Structures are given as structure tokens and as C-alpha cells.
Amino acid sequence: MQSNIYLCRTVNLFKMTIKDEIVYTGVLLTSVAVGFLIRGGRDPLQKQALSTLLGLTTIYSLCGQETVYSLISVCGTLCIIKLGHRQTPLIAFSFVFSFLLIFRCSAFLGLPRTSAVGNAVQLMLTLKLISVAIEIHDLRIRQKKAANEKDDQVPVKFQLYLKSEPSSLDVFCYSYCYVGLFTGPFFKYRTYSDFLHQTSDDSSKIPWKEGVTHRVKQICAFVTLYLIASYFFSIDYVKSDEFYERGFFFRLFYMVPIFFIGRMRFYSAWLAAECSFITAAFGAYPKQCKPRPGHGPTVEPQKLTEKEFENVEFSFDTVRNINPAGSDWSSTVRDGMRSWNMTVQWWLANYVHKRWPAHLKQFRTAAVLGCSAYWHGIAPGYFGAFLTMPFIMAAEDAMLKKAKGNLPADFHDVYDWVNWFFKMRSFEYMYMAFALLTWHDTYRWWKSVYFIGHILCAVVLAVSFVVKPARKAKEQ
């Protein structure tokens, strides 16, 4: 009984309250305004000191003694990096994720209480610390390989990563850089280093107005829709006994507005966070460098002359975290996920999926989704949502091979629209677990709709074993 009380406290601490919403809004608006000051920095040390001081001040003012948790994470990771063990990525990953569990279970261990704001800081810090440990480890490997080359040159395929090893102070400052501190987007140390070494003249010439204006228009629309929907619908109503006195179709329908409210909230926060990067000229690269969310440039940036700099078109795709149109209107679950929390998607793909042991590749997708669920929180709802996704994607793949492939080409657009409809219902079904969090509330709602999402996936998979794929789909 006592453990259940602690678990409920832990879950409730990480749920956003109205006060937390106000704090987040204030932090985001301040970050956007401060960006104009940061972009005018005269040298890297000045920009580094100011961005770090702002980050630490913000964390301490909002989290107080919880700041100690983040300091332990940073110092522990720095020690692991300094040891230089050949398994540095695995050790750093294990340490940071294990400490994340201690942070979340502080109520069980008699440690200082943690908050939703402190949890947000720890989430982003987890990604950054593991990333920088891997970046440095990979650099050391490249340097060893370069030493064995006859011409002592680093192979071309490695030139898109770190060029020199950062100091412990550099890693510390990267960890506490004020942009994206609570909401993301995630960015690599390489992106942070490139930001520091922009000259003030270059930074001031990087355009910001169009990118910010476009996002502000979207934010205004999303916030308005969020407030309207929140007035009529609430996740707290789903937890009441009164809700379960309503009919099946009402209970099922309710997942639609709940997911809509969640989307509007996340869209607004992430777009505002992107604005704070744009005003600081953080993550700006020429479009010809083909930057990707999270990763940065895929083509090595070249030094531009003053004339070239004035004519070049810049992209902020490196720090792009959300594509609302892609998330809402893509026809498949996979494409929808690629447009959602894009920098974290890159982190999971490159640091979990690609580095997963080859002899255990059959568990790779489950490992990625399990890791994502664990990163979000220890509440059962997170695991219920993320571990349901493999079944939904498997059913969708089966339908694509067995159904779409057997349809005439004229009906493919119709199939895509039907698939889009079920894609949105799938996300809504999973998001209910994400929003309800506790096992009791999640199981209660899923049971009230007769586990319809899981059963439909099982039926589709069962039928797919009987139906033969079209020859064209089979060849592809």
C-alpha cells in the first residue's frame, strides 16, 4: 500500500500543472528575447559564458536544490569520459540512465523531492551527456585510425563530426546551455561548437524574421485551439466514475479531443523553443550543407567569403523538432513518427538503433521503443503506449503489403486516406495511455473500449498470414 502511494506521488510530480505551464511559457519567451543578445557575442568565450550563466541561473531559480541532481549527472559523465575506457559509450549510457531512475524514484529513497520542471531538465541532460560521451569516444577512435594512415589524414567519411576533443569545461557549458534546456530540441556538441565559433558579424547577418514570424503565426493558432478544446474536454474526466457511465462510442470518441489537446500543446511548446534557437542563430547552416534534425550538416560547411555569406540561404533544420503538417497529414504511423520530436527521433535512431548488437537485431525495434518509454518516465502508461506501437506498425506493414499491393492503382489514393484515418486513431489510442499514466487508469480506459486497438491489430496480422501479397509488393 505504501509503495503504491509513493508511485502515485512520483507520477503526479511529473504531470504538468497550470503553474508549470506558466513557468514553461515564461522560460520560452525569455529564451527567445535573450537570443538577440547572444547572437551579438564578440567571441566564443563570451557566448559560452553568457549562455551557460543563463542556463544555470534559470535551473537554480526554478529547481533550487534539485540542481544537485543535474550536477551529479554531469560530473559522473565527465569522469567516465576522462577514464577513456573502450566501452565509454555503454558505461556512460548505463550511468546516466541508471541515475535517471534514481532521480525519478527519489520519493522511495528519501531524497529531496523532484518536480516536473526538474524532470524536464534531467530528460534533456540525459540525451546530451550520452551524446557528447559518444561523440568524444568516436573522435578518439578516428584519431587512432588517422595515426595509422600513411598520410596521417582523417578519412573523408569522418570529417562531419568533432574535429577536436572538448575540455571538461566545454562539456559542462554544453550541458547547461540555456537554449532547449527544458523543452529541447536536442543538439549535438558539434552543433554547439559551431554556434560558439560564429563571429558576431556572421551571426547578425543570419536571417531570423521569416522563420520566427512563420512559427509565431502557427503558435497563435495552436494555442487558440488548445484553449478552446481544453475548455470542453479534460483527461481528468476520464479518471472519474461518471465518465464510465457513458456509452461505448462516447468513451471511444473521447480519445480524439484528448490527443488533439496534446498535439496543440506540444506543437506550441516546440515551435516556441525553435524560435529561441533562431533568434540566437543557433543551429544555422547553409542549405547546401543539407542539415538534418539533431544530426546537423551532412555536408561539411565551408568558410564563406563576405559576398558569398550575403547570398547564401540558411536552414535551421538542425534544430527543427516538429513538423505539424507531416505529423497530422502523413498517411502512415512511421511517417507520422518521423515528423514528431524529430531531434529525439534522430538520437534514438543513431545511439540506440544503429549501435544495438547485431546478434540481437530481432529485438532492435523493441529496444528503441522501450528506451523511449523509459526516457519519458517510469509510469506504466508510457510503456503501454510505446510497446503497443510495434504491433500497430506491424499491422500497418501487413496491410501495405497484402491490401494496397492487391488494389488497382486508381484506388491507391483511397487506400492512403483510409490508412490515414486509422493512423490517427492509432495515435489517439496510444496517447490515452501516455496521458493517463497510471496502470489503473490506462487499463480501465482500454478495458472500457474492449482493447479495440490491440484486437484490430491482432486481426489484421492474423488475416495477413492467409492473404498472399501482390507480386509487385513482394518484389519490392
One Martini backbone bead per residue (centre of mass of N, CA, C, O) as a GRO file, in nm:
protein
  476
    1MET     BB    1   0.059   0.062  -0.022
    2GLN     BB    2   0.299   0.255   0.012
    3SER     BB    3   0.414   0.219  -0.277
    4ASN     BB    4   0.163   0.334  -0.422
    5ILE     BB    5   0.186   0.617  -0.308
    6TYR     BB    6   0.466   0.682  -0.426
    7LEU     BB    7   0.394   0.636  -0.722
    8CYS     BB    8   0.179   0.857  -0.742
    9ARG     BB    9   0.366   1.086  -0.670
   10THR     BB   10   0.567   1.051  -0.900
   11VAL     BB   11   0.365   1.090  -1.132
   12ASN     BB   12   0.242   1.370  -1.042
   13LEU     BB   13   0.506   1.538  -1.053
   14PHE     BB   14   0.524   1.504  -1.389
   15LYS     BB   15   0.280   1.669  -1.411
   16MET     BB   16   0.121   1.923  -1.556
   17THR     BB   17   0.060   2.240  -1.450
   18ILE     BB   18  -0.033   2.558  -1.458
   19LYS     BB   19   0.230   2.657  -1.336
   20ASP     BB   20   0.417   2.510  -1.536
   21GLU     BB   21   0.309   2.647  -1.791
   22ILE     BB   22   0.399   2.932  -1.710
   23VAL     BB   23   0.698   2.873  -1.679
   24TYR     BB   24   0.751   2.776  -1.966
   25THR     BB   25   0.658   3.032  -2.109
   26GLY     BB   26   0.864   3.222  -1.975
   27VAL     BB   27   1.121   3.076  -2.069
   28LEU     BB   28   1.069   3.091  -2.376
   29LEU     BB   29   1.041   3.400  -2.405
   30THR     BB   30   1.319   3.466  -2.287
   31SER     BB   31   1.489   3.303  -2.492
   32VAL     BB   32   1.406   3.463  -2.739
   33ALA     BB   33   1.514   3.741  -2.641
   34VAL     BB   34   1.813   3.654  -2.573
   35GLY     BB   35   1.910   3.580  -2.861
   36PHE     BB   36   1.986   3.872  -2.951
   37LEU     BB   37   2.226   3.891  -2.753
   38ILE     BB   38   2.393   3.638  -2.832
   39ARG     BB   39   2.446   3.705  -3.144
   40GLY     BB   40   2.648   3.954  -3.040
   41GLY     BB   41   2.889   3.802  -2.981
   42ARG     BB   42   3.242   3.835  -3.008
   43ASP     BB   43   3.311   3.554  -2.866
   44PRO     BB   44   3.313   3.234  -2.757
   45LEU     BB   45   3.348   3.289  -2.449
   46GLN     BB   46   3.114   3.484  -2.420
   47LYS     BB   47   2.888   3.295  -2.518
   48GLN     BB   48   2.943   3.065  -2.322
   49ALA     BB   49   2.910   3.219  -2.053
   50LEU     BB   50   2.622   3.333  -2.099
   51SER     BB   51   2.468   3.067  -2.164
   52THR     BB   52   2.544   2.926  -1.894
   53LEU     BB   53   2.445   3.135  -1.686
   54LEU     BB   54   2.150   3.124  -1.777
   55GLY     BB   55   2.104   2.825  -1.726
   56LEU     BB   56   2.179   2.805  -1.424
   57THR     BB   57   1.989   3.025  -1.320
   58THR     BB   58   1.726   2.893  -1.412
   59ILE     BB   59   1.750   2.626  -1.263
   60TYR     BB   60   1.785   2.736  -0.972
   61SER     BB   61   1.523   2.916  -0.963
   62LEU     BB   62   1.327   2.653  -1.023
   63CYS     BB   63   1.483   2.398  -0.853
   64GLY     BB   64   1.717   2.436  -0.670
   65GLN     BB   65   1.826   2.150  -0.515
   66GLU     BB   66   1.791   1.986  -0.787
   67THR     BB   67   2.062   2.069  -0.923
   68VAL     BB   68   2.234   1.836  -0.810
   69TYR     BB   69   2.151   1.615  -1.007
   70SER     BB   70   2.282   1.740  -1.259
   71LEU     BB   71   2.572   1.752  -1.146
   72ILE     BB   72   2.610   1.449  -1.114
   73SER     BB   73   2.575   1.375  -1.409
   74VAL     BB   74   2.807   1.544  -1.523
   75CYS     BB   75   3.044   1.447  -1.343
   76GLY     BB   76   3.018   1.145  -1.405
   77THR     BB   77   3.062   1.166  -1.713
   78LEU     BB   78   3.339   1.301  -1.704
   79CYS     BB   79   3.483   1.063  -1.570
   80ILE     BB   80   3.426   0.858  -1.795
   81ILE     BB   81   3.570   1.013  -2.022
   82LYS     BB   82   3.855   1.027  -1.883
   83LEU     BB   83   3.912   0.719  -1.874
   84GLY     BB   84   3.887   0.590  -2.171
   85HIS     BB   85   3.716   0.358  -2.232
   86ARG     BB   86   3.611   0.134  -2.478
   87GLN     BB   87   3.308   0.153  -2.316
   88THR     BB   88   3.197   0.444  -2.283
   89PRO     BB   89   2.909   0.449  -2.402
   90LEU     BB   90   2.790   0.225  -2.215
   91ILE     BB   91   2.865   0.352  -1.943
   92ALA     BB   92   2.720   0.622  -1.981
   93PHE     BB   93   2.443   0.510  -2.040
   94SER     BB   94   2.409   0.355  -1.770
   95PHE     BB   95   2.450   0.587  -1.575
   96VAL     BB   96   2.234   0.797  -1.672
   97PHE     BB   97   1.989   0.600  -1.664
   98SER     BB   98   2.019   0.518  -1.367
   99PHE     BB   99   1.996   0.805  -1.249
  100LEU     BB  100   1.713   0.858  -1.357
  101LEU     BB  101   1.582   0.654  -1.165
  102ILE     BB  102   1.668   0.786  -0.901
  103PHE     BB  103   1.530   1.055  -0.952
  104ARG     BB  104   1.234   0.928  -0.976
  105CYS     BB  105   1.283   0.758  -0.684
  106SER     BB  106   1.318   0.960  -0.442
  107ALA     BB  107   1.071   0.885  -0.262
  108PHE     BB  108   1.187   0.599  -0.183
  109LEU     BB  109   1.490   0.723  -0.078
  110GLY     BB  110   1.467   1.010   0.077
  111LEU     BB  111   1.488   1.233  -0.120
  112PRO     BB  112   1.456   1.502  -0.273
  113ARG     BB  113   1.220   1.646  -0.429
  114THR     BB  114   1.059   1.634  -0.740
  115SER     BB  115   0.990   1.786  -1.057
  116ALA     BB  116   0.880   1.870  -1.367
  117VAL     BB  117   1.112   2.067  -1.428
  118GLY     BB  118   1.345   1.882  -1.337
  119ASN     BB  119   1.276   1.654  -1.534
  120ALA     BB  120   1.325   1.812  -1.797
  121VAL     BB  121   1.625   1.859  -1.751
  122GLN     BB  122   1.708   1.555  -1.725
  123LEU     BB  123   1.622   1.467  -2.004
  124MET     BB  124   1.812   1.647  -2.177
  125LEU     BB  125   2.075   1.567  -2.031
  126THR     BB  126   2.080   1.272  -2.109
  127LEU     BB  127   2.121   1.313  -2.413
  128LYS     BB  128   2.380   1.493  -2.406
  129LEU     BB  129   2.576   1.309  -2.244
  130ILE     BB  130   2.571   1.065  -2.430
  131SER     BB  131   2.652   1.212  -2.689
  132VAL     BB  132   2.931   1.331  -2.600
  133ALA     BB  133   3.060   1.061  -2.527
  134ILE     BB  134   3.039   0.946  -2.818
  135GLU     BB  135   3.183   1.168  -2.974
  136ILE     BB  136   3.457   1.137  -2.826
  137HIS     BB  137   3.503   0.838  -2.878
  138ASP     BB  138   3.500   0.859  -3.189
  139LEU     BB  139   3.737   1.053  -3.210
  140ARG     BB  140   3.954   0.866  -3.088
  141ILE     BB  141   3.928   0.651  -3.306
  142ARG     BB  142   4.000   0.833  -3.547
  143GLN     BB  143   4.282   0.912  -3.443
  144LYS     BB  144   4.397   0.626  -3.450
  145LYS     BB  145   4.348   0.578  -3.751
  146ALA     BB  146   4.511   0.824  -3.853
  147ALA     BB  147   4.791   0.725  -3.735
  148ASN     BB  148   4.787   0.469  -3.949
  149GLU     BB  149   4.810   0.651  -4.171
  150LYS     BB  150   5.027   0.753  -4.410
  151ASP     BB  151   4.902   1.067  -4.428
  152ASP     BB  152   4.758   1.152  -4.159
  153GLN     BB  153   4.451   1.126  -4.242
  154VAL     BB  154   4.129   1.177  -4.223
  155PRO     BB  155   3.873   1.039  -4.324
  156VAL     BB  156   3.614   1.168  -4.497
  157LYS     BB  157   3.370   1.023  -4.337
  158PHE     BB  158   3.470   1.188  -4.055
  159GLN     BB  159   3.434   1.519  -4.107
  160LEU     BB  160   3.129   1.559  -3.958
  161TYR     BB  161   3.260   1.584  -3.684
  162LEU     BB  162   3.469   1.605  -3.457
  163LYS     BB  163   3.789   1.783  -3.446
  164SER     BB  164   3.795   1.821  -3.126
  165GLU     BB  165   3.850   1.792  -2.793
  166PRO     BB  166   3.678   1.869  -2.532
  167SER     BB  167   3.655   2.003  -2.244
  168SER     BB  168   3.514   1.993  -1.940
  169LEU     BB  169   3.404   2.281  -1.961
  170ASP     BB  170   3.263   2.248  -2.231
  171VAL     BB  171   3.066   2.024  -2.140
  172PHE     BB  172   2.935   2.186  -1.915
  173CYS     BB  173   2.827   2.418  -2.096
  174TYR     BB  174   2.661   2.240  -2.284
  175SER     BB  175   2.466   2.129  -2.062
  176TYR     BB  176   2.383   2.457  -1.973
  177CYS     BB  177   2.256   2.558  -2.206
  178TYR     BB  178   1.970   2.752  -2.244
  179VAL     BB  179   1.891   2.611  -2.491
  180GLY     BB  180   1.666   2.355  -2.455
  181LEU     BB  181   1.657   2.283  -2.141
  182PHE     BB  182   1.331   2.183  -2.126
  183THR     BB  183   1.231   2.117  -2.455
  184GLY     BB  184   1.422   2.171  -2.656
  185PRO     BB  185   1.610   2.075  -2.878
  186PHE     BB  186   1.832   1.857  -2.969
  187PHE     BB  187   2.202   1.878  -2.948
  188LYS     BB  188   2.509   1.865  -3.042
  189TYR     BB  189   2.828   1.957  -2.984
  190ARG     BB  190   2.892   2.046  -3.270
  191THR     BB  191   2.668   2.260  -3.284
  192TYR     BB  192   2.767   2.426  -3.042
  193SER     BB  193   3.047   2.494  -3.157
  194ASP     BB  194   2.950   2.643  -3.411
  195PHE     BB  195   2.803   2.866  -3.255
  196LEU     BB  196   3.049   2.986  -3.101
  197HIS     BB  197   3.226   3.036  -3.391
  198GLN     BB  198   3.065   3.262  -3.453
  199THR     BB  199   3.052   3.561  -3.563
  200SER     BB  200   2.893   3.853  -3.508
  201ASP     BB  201   2.861   3.924  -3.808
  202ASP     BB  202   2.738   3.658  -3.900
  203SER     BB  203   2.498   3.638  -3.703
  204SER     BB  204   2.358   3.911  -3.788
  205LYS     BB  205   2.304   3.795  -4.097
  206ILE     BB  206   2.119   3.591  -3.995
  207PRO     BB  207   1.811   3.512  -4.051
  208TRP     BB  208   1.483   3.542  -3.850
  209LYS     BB  209   1.200   3.659  -3.921
  210GLU     BB  210   1.064   3.439  -4.095
  211GLY     BB  211   1.086   3.199  -3.896
  212VAL     BB  212   0.938   3.335  -3.655
  213THR     BB  213   0.677   3.430  -3.789
  214HIS     BB  214   0.576   3.153  -3.881
  215ARG     BB  215   0.565   3.031  -3.590
  216VAL     BB  216   0.380   3.238  -3.449
  217LYS     BB  217   0.130   3.180  -3.617
  218GLN     BB  218   0.104   2.887  -3.528
  219ILE     BB  219   0.092   2.931  -3.223
  220CYS     BB  220  -0.168   3.096  -3.216
  221ALA     BB  221  -0.345   2.870  -3.328
  222PHE     BB  222  -0.276   2.642  -3.123
  223VAL     BB  223  -0.352   2.789  -2.861
  224THR     BB  224  -0.646   2.841  -2.928
  225LEU     BB  225  -0.725   2.543  -2.966
  226TYR     BB  226  -0.637   2.450  -2.686
  227LEU     BB  227  -0.830   2.628  -2.515
  228ILE     BB  228  -1.094   2.529  -2.635
  229ALA     BB  229  -1.063   2.222  -2.586
  230SER     BB  230  -1.000   2.243  -2.273
  231TYR     BB  231  -1.287   2.347  -2.195
  232PHE     BB  232  -1.442   2.064  -2.289
  233PHE     BB  233  -1.179   1.889  -2.224
  234SER     BB  234  -1.057   1.611  -2.002
  235ILE     BB  235  -0.856   1.379  -1.844
  236ASP     BB  236  -0.998   1.379  -1.562
  237TYR     BB  237  -1.271   1.262  -1.662
  238VAL     BB  238  -1.159   0.971  -1.724
  239LYS     BB  239  -1.112   0.916  -1.399
  240SER     BB  240  -1.404   0.904  -1.362
  241ASP     BB  241  -1.703   0.744  -1.299
  242GLU     BB  242  -1.888   0.904  -1.490
  243PHE     BB  243  -1.755   0.828  -1.761
  244TYR     BB  244  -1.839   0.505  -1.734
  245GLU     BB  245  -2.155   0.574  -1.785
  246ARG     BB  246  -2.099   0.592  -2.061
  247GLY     BB  247  -2.076   0.507  -2.371
  248PHE     BB  248  -1.874   0.357  -2.591
  249PHE     BB  249  -1.852   0.586  -2.813
  250PHE     BB  250  -1.772   0.808  -2.617
  251ARG     BB  251  -1.515   0.678  -2.503
  252LEU     BB  252  -1.378   0.658  -2.780
  253PHE     BB  253  -1.399   0.957  -2.877
  254TYR     BB  254  -1.229   1.101  -2.645
  255MET     BB  255  -0.943   1.055  -2.777
  256VAL     BB  256  -0.945   1.283  -2.983
  257PRO     BB  257  -0.931   1.548  -2.804
  258ILE     BB  258  -0.689   1.462  -2.630
  259PHE     BB  259  -0.482   1.451  -2.863
  260PHE     BB  260  -0.530   1.737  -2.963
  261ILE     BB  261  -0.432   1.880  -2.710
  262GLY     BB  262  -0.148   1.758  -2.710
  263ARG     BB  263  -0.058   1.866  -2.985
  264MET     BB  264  -0.094   2.171  -2.933
  265ARG     BB  265   0.106   2.182  -2.698
  266PHE     BB  266   0.361   2.073  -2.839
  267TYR     BB  267   0.373   2.259  -3.079
  268SER     BB  268   0.402   2.526  -2.922
  269ALA     BB  269   0.660   2.459  -2.761
  270TRP     BB  270   0.853   2.378  -2.998
  271LEU     BB  271   0.826   2.637  -3.167
  272ALA     BB  272   0.931   2.826  -2.946
  273ALA     BB  273   1.205   2.688  -2.917
  274GLU     BB  274   1.297   2.741  -3.208
  275CYS     BB  275   1.302   3.052  -3.179
  276SER     BB  276   1.543   3.060  -2.974
  277PHE     BB  277   1.748   2.960  -3.190
  278ILE     BB  278   1.708   3.169  -3.415
  279THR     BB  279   1.779   3.434  -3.255
  280ALA     BB  280   2.080   3.297  -3.191
  281ALA     BB  281   2.190   3.133  -3.442
  282PHE     BB  282   2.122   2.833  -3.377
  283GLY     BB  283   2.177   2.594  -3.622
  284ALA     BB  284   2.303   2.747  -3.863
  285TYR     BB  285   2.292   2.650  -4.212
  286PRO     BB  286   2.355   2.591  -4.510
  287LYS     BB  287   2.161   2.427  -4.737
  288GLN     BB  288   2.405   2.271  -4.881
  289CYS     BB  289   2.453   2.093  -4.606
  290LYS     BB  290   2.207   1.925  -4.528
  291PRO     BB  291   2.043   1.940  -4.271
  292ARG     BB  292   1.953   1.757  -3.969
  293PRO     BB  293   1.781   1.658  -3.720
  294GLY     BB  294   2.035   1.667  -3.465
  295HIS     BB  295   2.290   1.625  -3.652
  296GLY     BB  296   2.319   1.822  -3.896
  297PRO     BB  297   2.547   1.832  -4.116
  298THR     BB  298   2.617   1.632  -4.422
  299VAL     BB  299   2.796   1.876  -4.511
  300GLU     BB  300   3.072   2.042  -4.504
  301PRO     BB  301   3.135   2.341  -4.401
  302GLN     BB  302   3.223   2.644  -4.552
  303LYS     BB  303   3.406   2.909  -4.597
  304LEU     BB  304   3.282   3.235  -4.624
  305THR     BB  305   3.244   3.497  -4.788
  306GLU     BB  306   3.096   3.795  -4.776
  307LYS     BB  307   2.940   3.760  -5.043
  308GLU     BB  308   2.837   3.468  -4.993
  309PHE     BB  309   2.687   3.527  -4.725
  310GLU     BB  310   2.464   3.719  -4.850
  311ASN     BB  311   2.350   3.476  -5.059
  312VAL     BB  312   2.292   3.271  -4.861
  313GLU     BB  313   2.093   2.996  -4.753
  314PHE     BB  314   1.934   2.923  -4.454
  315SER     BB  315   1.915   2.659  -4.199
  316PHE     BB  316   1.710   2.504  -3.912
  317ASP     BB  317   1.695   2.181  -3.918
  318THR     BB  318   1.871   2.093  -3.674
  319VAL     BB  319   1.631   2.241  -3.471
  320ARG     BB  320   1.403   2.061  -3.570
  321ASN     BB  321   1.109   1.909  -3.397
  322ILE     BB  322   0.856   1.993  -3.587
  323ASN     BB  323   0.587   1.866  -3.818
  324PRO     BB  324   0.266   1.919  -3.831
  325ALA     BB  325   0.185   1.826  -4.116
  326GLY     BB  326   0.327   1.547  -4.104
  327SER     BB  327   0.184   1.444  -3.848
  328ASP     BB  328  -0.120   1.480  -3.953
  329TRP     BB  329  -0.094   1.394  -4.292
  330SER     BB  330   0.025   1.142  -4.283
  331SER     BB  331  -0.044   0.795  -4.374
  332THR     BB  332   0.164   0.692  -4.155
  333VAL     BB  333   0.313   0.608  -3.864
  334ARG     BB  334   0.607   0.645  -3.944
  335ASP     BB  335   0.581   0.933  -4.067
  336GLY     BB  336   0.462   1.063  -3.815
  337MET     BB  337   0.710   1.008  -3.629
  338ARG     BB  338   0.923   1.172  -3.803
  339SER     BB  339   0.755   1.455  -3.722
  340TRP     BB  340   0.820   1.376  -3.415
  341ASN     BB  341   1.055   1.464  -3.226
  342MET     BB  342   1.314   1.465  -3.426
  343THR     BB  343   1.576   1.475  -3.249
  344VAL     BB  344   1.507   1.221  -3.079
  345GLN     BB  345   1.485   1.030  -3.312
  346TRP     BB  346   1.781   1.052  -3.389
  347TRP     BB  347   1.900   0.955  -3.125
  348LEU     BB  348   1.771   0.671  -3.128
  349ALA     BB  349   1.880   0.581  -3.408
  350ASN     BB  350   2.204   0.633  -3.340
  351TYR     BB  351   2.228   0.527  -3.017
  352VAL     BB  352   2.050   0.252  -3.051
  353HIS     BB  353   1.987   0.117  -3.323
  354LYS     BB  354   2.286   0.124  -3.460
  355ARG     BB  355   2.423   0.006  -3.169
  356TRP     BB  356   2.300  -0.251  -3.177
  357PRO     BB  357   2.341  -0.567  -3.158
  358ALA     BB  358   2.349  -0.786  -3.421
  359HIS     BB  359   2.264  -1.059  -3.258
  360LEU     BB  360   1.990  -0.864  -3.159
  361LYS     BB  361   1.807  -0.742  -3.399
  362GLN     BB  362   1.512  -0.849  -3.324
  363PHE     BB  363   1.518  -0.623  -3.066
  364ARG     BB  364   1.554  -0.328  -3.168
  365THR     BB  365   1.274  -0.192  -3.169
  366ALA     BB  366   1.203  -0.255  -2.875
  367ALA     BB  367   1.445  -0.100  -2.756
  368VAL     BB  368   1.372   0.180  -2.858
  369LEU     BB  369   1.086   0.197  -2.728
  370GLY     BB  370   1.176   0.135  -2.438
  371CYS     BB  371   1.370   0.373  -2.413
  372SER     BB  372   1.160   0.592  -2.464
  373ALA     BB  373   0.977   0.523  -2.226
  374TYR     BB  374   1.191   0.555  -2.003
  375TRP     BB  375   1.264   0.851  -2.064
  376HIS     BB  376   0.981   0.969  -2.003
  377GLY     BB  377   0.913   0.728  -1.785
  378ILE     BB  378   0.779   0.503  -1.516
  379ALA     BB  379   0.513   0.490  -1.619
  380PRO     BB  380   0.298   0.259  -1.753
  381GLY     BB  381   0.184   0.432  -1.991
  382TYR     BB  382   0.441   0.455  -2.157
  383PHE     BB  383   0.477   0.151  -2.212
  384GLY     BB  384   0.200   0.102  -2.335
  385ALA     BB  385   0.238   0.289  -2.578
  386PHE     BB  386   0.520   0.199  -2.701
  387LEU     BB  387   0.455  -0.123  -2.702
  388THR     BB  388   0.216  -0.092  -2.912
  389MET     BB  389   0.351   0.009  -3.175
  390PRO     BB  390   0.464  -0.253  -3.313
  391PHE     BB  391   0.180  -0.367  -3.379
  392ILE     BB  392   0.085  -0.135  -3.556
  393MET     BB  393   0.318  -0.145  -3.764
  394ALA     BB  394   0.276  -0.440  -3.848
  395ALA     BB  395  -0.013  -0.402  -3.952
  396GLU     BB  396   0.053  -0.183  -4.160
  397ASP     BB  397   0.254  -0.351  -4.328
  398ALA     BB  398   0.055  -0.576  -4.400
  399MET     BB  399  -0.146  -0.393  -4.552
  400LEU     BB  400   0.052  -0.289  -4.766
  401LYS     BB  401   0.117  -0.575  -4.891
  402LYS     BB  402  -0.184  -0.710  -4.906
  403ALA     BB  403  -0.371  -0.465  -5.002
  404LYS     BB  404  -0.243  -0.243  -5.182
  405GLY     BB  405  -0.107  -0.446  -5.386
  406ASN     BB  406  -0.414  -0.555  -5.479
  407LEU     BB  407  -0.473  -0.282  -5.587
  408PRO     BB  408  -0.554  -0.059  -5.788
  409ALA     BB  409  -0.410   0.239  -5.867
  410ASP     BB  410  -0.680   0.412  -5.835
  411PHE     BB  411  -0.694   0.317  -5.506
  412HIS     BB  412  -0.446   0.433  -5.348
  413ASP     BB  413  -0.559   0.700  -5.238
  414VAL     BB  414  -0.782   0.574  -5.074
  415TYR     BB  415  -0.600   0.404  -4.895
  416ASP     BB  416  -0.442   0.640  -4.768
  417TRP     BB  417  -0.689   0.767  -4.628
  418VAL     BB  418  -0.764   0.523  -4.458
  419ASN     BB  419  -0.488   0.500  -4.318
  420TRP     BB  420  -0.498   0.778  -4.188
  421PHE     BB  421  -0.737   0.730  -4.007
  422PHE     BB  422  -0.598   0.491  -3.846
  423LYS     BB  423  -0.352   0.644  -3.756
  424MET     BB  424  -0.496   0.848  -3.570
  425ARG     BB  425  -0.632   0.634  -3.391
  426SER     BB  426  -0.370   0.509  -3.291
  427PHE     BB  427  -0.253   0.757  -3.150
  428GLU     BB  428  -0.495   0.800  -2.960
  429TYR     BB  429  -0.482   0.526  -2.818
  430MET     BB  430  -0.191   0.565  -2.706
  431TYR     BB  431  -0.220   0.849  -2.566
  432MET     BB  432  -0.398   0.766  -2.330
  433ALA     BB  433  -0.165   0.633  -2.177
  434PHE     BB  434   0.020   0.885  -2.172
  435ALA     BB  435  -0.198   1.059  -2.003
  436LEU     BB  436  -0.277   0.861  -1.761
  437LEU     BB  437  -0.018   0.651  -1.676
  438THR     BB  438  -0.160   0.467  -1.502
  439TRP     BB  439  -0.264   0.146  -1.481
  440HIS     BB  440  -0.551   0.183  -1.392
  441ASP     BB  441  -0.643   0.400  -1.605
  442THR     BB  442  -0.552   0.256  -1.861
  443TYR     BB  443  -0.702  -0.015  -1.825
  444ARG     BB  444  -0.982   0.103  -1.789
  445TRP     BB  445  -1.007   0.228  -2.073
  446TRP     BB  446  -0.931  -0.009  -2.253
  447LYS     BB  447  -1.157  -0.191  -2.139
  448SER     BB  448  -1.401   0.003  -2.219
  449VAL     BB  449  -1.298  -0.052  -2.541
  450TYR     BB  450  -1.198  -0.353  -2.574
  451PHE     BB  451  -0.914  -0.336  -2.699
  452ILE     BB  452  -0.939  -0.242  -3.004
  453GLY     BB  453  -0.649  -0.190  -3.102
  454HIS     BB  454  -0.529  -0.473  -3.045
  455ILE     BB  455  -0.740  -0.646  -3.196
  456LEU     BB  456  -0.706  -0.527  -3.481
  457CYS     BB  457  -0.410  -0.607  -3.510
  458ALA     BB  458  -0.451  -0.911  -3.475
  459VAL     BB  459  -0.640  -0.949  -3.717
  460VAL     BB  460  -0.453  -0.842  -3.939
  461LEU     BB  461  -0.221  -1.046  -3.887
  462ALA     BB  462  -0.388  -1.300  -3.932
  463VAL     BB  463  -0.479  -1.237  -4.226
  464SER     BB  464  -0.188  -1.198  -4.351
  465PHE     BB  465  -0.124  -1.514  -4.348
  466VAL     BB  466  -0.339  -1.576  -4.582
  467VAL     BB  467  -0.269  -1.350  -4.757
  468LYS     BB  468  -0.131  -1.275  -5.054
  469PRO     BB  469   0.095  -1.105  -5.204
  470ALA     BB  470   0.174  -0.906  -5.430
  471ARG     BB  471   0.414  -0.922  -5.665
  472LYS     BB  472   0.520  -0.632  -5.646
  473ALA     BB  473   0.548  -0.619  -5.337
  474LYS     BB  474   0.737  -0.864  -5.313
  475GLU     BB  475   0.971  -0.744  -5.482
  476GLN     BB  476   1.004  -0.486  -5.294
   0.00000   0.00000   0.00000
